[in-house]
Amino acid sequence: MFSGLPLTESTIADVFRKNGYETFAVGKWHLGGEVKYWPTNRGFDHFLGFLGGHIPYFTYAHNGHALQRDGVSFASSEYSTRLWGQ
């Protein structure tokens, strides 16, 4: 069973960070739901989205996956597609 991208693997965000870039992931994160696999622990400076997939466009909650901003869950009444573009 897949638990997350192995911690021994580098992400493109790791490469960008090493070269002085600030990185931001937006949308679905399908590379691990445990905290150690979260985008902000895998090289991204910022993350707006949710862990996993198949969430409703307005409630953002399904099977324990909640909308997150930099690892903190939050609520929004914004349509998700519009939220990603702001």
N, C-alpha and C positions, 0 to 999 in steps of 0.2 A: 504494500500500500504506500502511496506517495504521501510523505509528510511535509516535504518542502525541498526547495532547491538546496543541495548539499552546501554546507557552510564553507567547504573547501573550494567551491566554484566562485569565480569573480563575476560580477555583473557589469554591464556597460556603465552603470552609474559609478561603480568603483573606479573604472578607468577614467571617466570624466572628472571625478573628484580629485584623483591623483594629479590631474593636469590643470587644476584650478577652476573647474567649472562648478556652478551650483546646479543641482539636479532636482527635478520635480516629477513625480509619478502621479498620473490622474486616471481614475477609473477602476477597473477590476484588477485585483491582485490574485493570481492563481498559483503563486509560488510558495505557499505555506501560510497556515493560519496561526501557528504558535508565534509568540512575541519575537523569538530569535530570528524568525523568517520574515518579519514585516519589512516593508520597503525602507523605512527609516533605519533599519538595522542591516540593510543589504546595500548600502551605498547612496541611497536617495536622501537628500536633505529635507525634502518635503513630500507629503503624500496626501492626496484628497481622493477618497474613493472607498472601496469596501473590499473585504477579504472574501474571495470566492465569487460566485455569480448568482444569477437568477433572483434579483431583488426587485420588488415593485418600484415603479418610477417615482412614486410619491411618498411611500412610507419608509423605504430604505432598510427594511428589516426582514430577514428571511433566514430560517435555520441558524439563528445566532449571529448572522453577519449584519453588522451595523455600519452606518456611514461613519467614516473617520477622517479627521484632519490631523496629520502628524501624530498618529497613534492614540488620539483622544476621540471617543465616540461623541457625536453631536446630532441634534435633530434639525431638520429643515423642512419647510413646506414647499420649497422650490422643486420644480420638475427636474429630474436628475440630468437630463441632457443639457438643459440650460445651466444648471449648477456647474457642470464640468467646464463650460466655456467662459465662466466669469473670471 
